[in-house]
Amino acid sequence: MKNIAILGFGTVGQGVYEILLERREKIKEIINQDFYIKTILVNDINKERDIVDGITLTNDFNIILNDPEIDIVVELTGALEKGFEYISKSLKAGKNVVTANKSVVSAYFKELHSTALENKVKFLYEASVGGGIPIIKPLREEIMLNDIESLQGILNGTCNYILSRMFKEKLSYKDILKDAQELGYAEADPTDDVEGLDTMRKLRILSSIAFGVDIREENIDTFGISTIELCDVEYLEKNNSTIKLLATSTFDKNKGYTAFVEPTIVTNEDYFSTVSMAFNSISFEGSNVGPLKFYGAGAGKLPTGDAVCRDIIDIFLDNTSIEDFHLKESTSLNHEIKGSYYLRTDINEDLISDLKNTNNLEKNETVDNNSILILKNISKFNIIDLLKKYNIDEKEYFLAKIGY
């Protein structure tokens, strides 16, 4: 008999509960033993919940921590510091841990892996990236057989939903964001999503696994989509292109790494242009396996719950891959990267003159009293420095990379 404790009974917690109950007989058949959800940690034990008899509800984590019968702790609180405390203490108590908490996994990646290794327990987090998409486990398996030099992904369903609808319906960013909040696709405070922070945490997790390098959150240059306007959509659509918030990273063992989260212009023939609404996709290429692409629902009660349950079953079967990540130090090459960029801002002749003098200005068009500039062979940070030079506030322009 295996016993499970669930910490947090929100959307994902309920999804895990429902899947484990619905699929119980099939799971028992596969793992060749019975299992039971013994305890659920909730904030309000008096709130009415539709759960089966025999499950203990508690608001005291120590009851779970000190219960020797609990084998697996499933942390689904979404909290950073409290989540870290729950996971760390559970691992030190000799309990296996499964989590969907990307904030904790990203911020404490090395520390939690070390704690799990020291205490000879499992620490799994498939649901922390890509919702229901199986990406963490395949990536952990492929790094044993492949060198991986790059990965790309659409990792935030809220941003992809907003951008998809802007291009499809020609509605403003603000209108669609408001609609997304009412539908539950976006939080009341959407900053983590629309400014790229959620994507950045997921890229940190994926890149650390893929490259074996300690790429910290502060080493990922992160830019969001909140300044996009309909004139950008209309201009790019006329040029057979669309915009996605892409996470990209590369690694060269002799030089260093790059890691960006930024609005990226892709042609309508590009694979990522086909990933629409709240769906996510991740792509990487292995030296032996070649290119691999993963696509699916990036969030939701049952897709994310499914990913959590896969980790639980892997622990039941002792079917886990690499657990000891020896992350190496490496050098960020972000400021050395040059590329092509789209810049829309208020008309500023001094800025345009400066760009002409650097030979980086490929195209300059005026659209609805805005300057739309196509720049080539230039560092993103040089563009930002020029905008600061002319006191152009970051809320007054939209900057996107062309291609990836």
N, C-alpha and C positions, 0 to 999 in steps of 0.2 A: 504493500500500500504506500503510495506517495501522497503527501499532503502539500497543498498550495495555499499561500496567503496572497491576497491581492491588496495592494496599497492604493486606494483611490478608486471610487466607483462612479466616475463620470462617464463620458461617452465611450472612451476606449475600454475602460474597466468593465462596463456593461457588455461591450462587444466580446471581450474575452470570456466573460461568464457565460454568455449565450452560446458561443461556439463550443466551449468545453462541455456544456450540458448537452447540446444537440448532437455532438459527435462522440459522446462518451464511449459508447459501445464499440465504435470503430477504433478509437484510440486505444482502448483496453486490449482489443484484439491485436493491434500492432505492437504495443509495448509489453504485452503478455503479463500485465498486472493491473490492479485497480488503482485509481487515484481519486482524490477528493479535494474540493475547495473547502478548506477548514475554516478560514478566518478572512474577513474583509475589513480593512481599515477605512473608516468614514469620518467625516467631520461631525455629523449629527446622527447619533444612533437611534433617535426617536422618529426620524423621518420614515414614512412608509415606503417600503421597497418590495418589489415582486421577486422574492428569492425563495428557493426551496428551504424546507425545514432542515435544521441541523447545522446550518452555517452560522458561525458566531460573528456578529457585528461588534466592532470595538472602535473607540477613538483613542486608544492607548497603544502606541506602537510597541511598547515594551512587552506587552502580552504576546505579540507575535515573535519578537526578538528572543524571548526567553522560553519559547515553546520548542522543546527538542523534537517534537513530531513533525514540525514544518520543514520540508526539504527545499522548497522553492519559494522565494519571495518575488512577486511580480510588482515592480514599482511603476505606478502610472499616475503619479501626482502632478507631474508637469512643473513642479517647483524646483528651483535651482539648489539653494543651500539645504533646504529640508530634504529634497530628493537625494542629494549627496550624502547627507547624514544617514538616511534610511538605507541606502545602498551600501555605504562603507561599513556601517555597523552590522548589517546582515552578512556581508562577506566575511568579516572578522569573526562572526559567530558560527562560521562553517556552513552557511546556507548559500545555495546557488541563487543567482539573481538574474532576472530578465527585466528589461526596462524599455520603454518607448521614449524616454526623456532625453532628447537630443541636446538640450542645454547642459545637462550634467555630463553626458558622455563626451561632448566636445570640450568642456572646460576642464574635466578631470580625467581625460583619456588615459594618460600614462599612470596616474596614481591608482585608478580603479583596477586597471589590468594587473598592476603589481600586487595590489591587495588580494585579488582573486588568486593569483599564482602562489602567493605566500601561504594562503589558507587552503590551497588545493580544492578550490570550488570553481564553478563556471560563472562567467559574466557575459551575457549575451544581450544584443540590442538591435536586432534586425529591424524593428519597427521605428527606430530613431531616424532613419533616412528612407524616404520614398513611400511611406505608408505601407500599402500591401505589396509593393514590388520586392521580390527576392533579389537583393543586391549585396548586402553585407556578407552573407555566407558564400555566395559564388566568388566574390572578390577575395575573401580570405583563402579560398581554395586555389584560385588561379595564381596568386602570388607565389605559391610553392613551385609552380611550373613555368611561370612567365615573368619576364621583366615588363613592367607597365610604365610607359613613359608619358601618357597623357590620359585625361578623362574629362568629359564634358557632361553637363546635365541641366535639365529644367527640374528644379528641386522644390519649388514652392507653388502650390496649387492656386493660392490667392492671386499672386501676380499673373500667373498664366491665364486664369479666369478673366481678370480685368483686361489684359492685353488682347485676348481672343475676342472678347465682346466689343472692345473699342474698334477693332478692325472689321468685325462683322456688322455691327449695328451703327457705327459712326456716332456713338455717344461719348460724352466727355469722361475723363478719368474720375472726376468727382462724383458724377451721376452713377457710374458703375460701381465705384467703391461704396457709395451709400447703399446701393441695391445689394451688393455682396454682403454688407454688414447685416442687412435685414434678413437675408437668406441664410446667414450663419457661415458663409465662406470666409468672412473677414472679421477680426476682432474689433471691439469698440475702439481700442487703440491699435491701429494697424501697422505701427512703426516697424516692428520686427519683420513683418512680411514685406511691406512695400519698399522699405529701405534696404532690403537684402540681408538682414541679420540672421533670419531663420535659414536662408540658403547658405550663408557663410558658415554656420555651425555644421551643417550637413557636409559641406565641402571639406571642412577640417577633418571630419571623421573619415570620409572616403579617401582623401589624399594621404592621411596618415597610414591607413591600411595599405593603399596601393603602392606607395613609394617607400614605406618604412622610414619616413622622415618626420621629425617633430615640427610640423607646420602649425603654429599656434594661431589662435583667432586673430590676434593683432597683426599677424603676417599676411593676412588675406585682405587685399584692397577691395573694399565693398562699396558699391554704388547702387542706388535704387531706381524706381520708375516713377516717383511721385511728381516729377515735373513734366511728364509727357503731355502733349496737347494734341488736339484733333488735327492741327496743321501738320504735325509730324506723321501721323497716321496716313493722311491724304497724300502727302509727298512720297512716302515710301511705297504706298500702294500703287501709285503711278509708275514706280520704278521696280515693280514686280518683286517687292520685298515685304517682310514683316519684322516685328521686333519680339524678342524673347529675353527674359532675364536669365542669362546663362551663367552657370558656375563652370569655370575651366581651371585646370591645373596641369602643369607639365613638370617633368623631372629629368635632369641630366646628371648622372652620378659624378661626372667630372667638373660640372659647373655649378649646379644648384637647381632651384625650383622657381616656378611662377604659380601664383594663385590669385584669381580674380573672381569677383561676382559683379556683373555689370550688364546693363541693357546691351543687347547685341543684335545687329541687323543681319538677317539671313534671307536668302532668296526663297521664293516660293517653291523651288525645287529641292531645297535642303531638307534633310530628314526632320530636323527639329521644328520646321514650319508646320509639320503635320500633327504635332502634339498640341492639342487644343484644350480649352476650358480648364478644369481642375486636375487634369492628368499630369503625371510626371514622367520623365524618361532620363535614363543615365546611359552613357556610352563610354566604353574604354577599349583599348586594343592591347592584346597580349602578344609577346614576341613569338609564341607558338600557336596559341588558339586563334589569333587574328582579331578582327573587330567583333565586339559583342554589344548588343543594344537591349536594354531592359525598359519595359513600358507598362504602366498600369495606374491605378488609382493612387494618388499621392496622399490621401487622407480619408477619414470616414470611420465610423464605428466598426463595421465588419471587415473592411480591408486591413485596417491597422490592427484590429483584434486578431485577424488571421495571422499576421506576421508575428505577433506576440506568441500565439499558440504554437507556431512552428518552432520557435525557440524553446518553449516548454517541452515539446515532444523530443527535440534534439537532446535536451538534458535527460529526459527519461531514458533515451536510447544510448546515452553517452556518445552521441554522434556529433561532436564538435570539431572544428578545424583548428587553425593556429590560435593559440591563446597567449603566447609570450611574444609581445611586440617589442623588439629592441630598436626603438626609434633613434635614428641617427640625427645629429645636428647637420644642418646644411644652410646654404646661403640663398636669400631671396634675390631673384633677378628681376623683380617686378619693374623697377625703375629703369632697367636696360631695354625693356621691350618697346619696339616701335611698330606702329600699324596704321591702318586707315580708320578715320573717325567721321561721324556725322555730328555737326554742332548746329543747333538752332538757338539763336539769341536775338535780342533787340539789335537793330542796326547800329553798328559802332565802327565808323570809318577808320579810327586809329587802330582798333584791333585788326581789321581787315588789312590795313597797310602793313602792320607788323607781320602778319602771316604771309603776305605776298613777298616780303623781304627774306623770309626763311625758305622760300620755294616749297613750302608744305601745302599751299592752298591749291587744290585741284579744281574746285568749282565754287562759285559764289552766286547764289540766287536770292532774290527778294520775293517772299511769299507772305501776304497778309501783314505787311509792315515788320516782318521778321527777316533776319539774314539766315539763310541756310547754307552752311559751309561744309564742303567735303574736303577733308584734310588727309594727307598721305605721308607715310614714312615719318611719323612723329610720335613722341611719347605722350601718353595721356596726361602725365603729370606736367609736361611743358604746356599743354593746352590749359590746364587748370591754373597754372602760374600766370599765364597771360590774362585769363579772365579775372583773376585777383588783381592783377596790375591795373586793370581798368575798372576796378570796383564793381564788377558784375557779380551780383549775389548768386549763390548756387540755386536759389529758387527761381531765378530768372532765365535759366538756360536748360536745354536738354542735350546731353552728350551720350552718344552710343558708339560702341565699336562696330566696325563693319567686318563681318566674318569672324571666324575663330580658328 
